């Protein structure tokens, strides 16, 4: 958590307490970082720990690939429709459109 401003630590502590953890302190944590914009943005902008930033980034970009939030079938359908549109307009692919 090195580099995170006091505001970010406060948000992380508030989140941790709201999830039922006790004995949370700004100095010793535990700190709960979420993928919500304020929490995620603080980590990406201020965290000195490269591994923490990478973990947050990977979690953020894959959040719509699992469970109820899986967008894969929708994305595949859109890609097929775009290719069909391109072919109808006599292009080889949608990028040419």
N, C-alpha and C positions, 0 to 999 in steps of 0.2 A: 504493500500500500504506500510505499515511499513515493512522494511527489503529489499524492492526492491532497487537495485543499481541505480545510476544516469543514467546509460545506458538504463535500463529498463524503467525508467520514461520518458526519452527522446523519446524512441520508442513509448510509450503509448501516449505521447503528440502529436507526429508527426502523429500517426494514427488518433487521435481525430480531429486534424486540417484538415487532408485530407478528413474526413467525413463531413466537413462543420461547425464544432463547432468553436465559436469565444471566445475570452477572456480566453484562456486556459493557465494555469500557472503550473509550476512544483510543487508548494506548495499547490495549491488549486484545481487542476484538471479542468475539469473532465478528467479522464484517461480512455482510451479505450484499454482494453486487448483483444487480438484476440487469435484464436486457432492455429495461425501460430507458427512454431517451436520456433523462438526467444522469442516471447512474452509469449507463454505458458510455455516454459522452465524457464524463469526468475521467473514467478509466482510460479511454482512448487518447484523451488530450494531455493528461497529467501523470499517469502512472509511469514510474521509472523502470518497473519490472517488465521487460520485454515479453516474458512468458505469460504474464497476466494479461497483457494487451492482446497477445495472440490467442489465448484461450477465450477471452471475451469476444474477439472478432469472429473466431470460428463458430462460437455458439450463436452469435448474432446472424451470421449469413446462412446458417443451416436451420434456423428455427421454424421455417415453413416447409421442411422436408420430412417431418416426423409426425406420426399420430394424426389427430384430428385436423391439424393445420397443414397437412401435406398438400402442396399445390402441384405436384408433379403431373397428375392426370390433366389438370386444367392447362398447364403449360404445354404439354404434348398436343392437346387438342388445338390450342392457338397456333402452334407451329405448323400443324397440318393444314389449318385453314389459311394461313399466310402463304404456304407453298401452293395451295390450290389457287388462290387469288393471283399469285405471280404467274402460274401456268396459264390461267385464263387470259391474262394480259400479255401473253407471249414473252415472258421473262423466264430465265433459268431458275431464279430463286427470288425470295422476297427482298433481299438486299439490293437487287437490281431495280426493284420497283421504286 
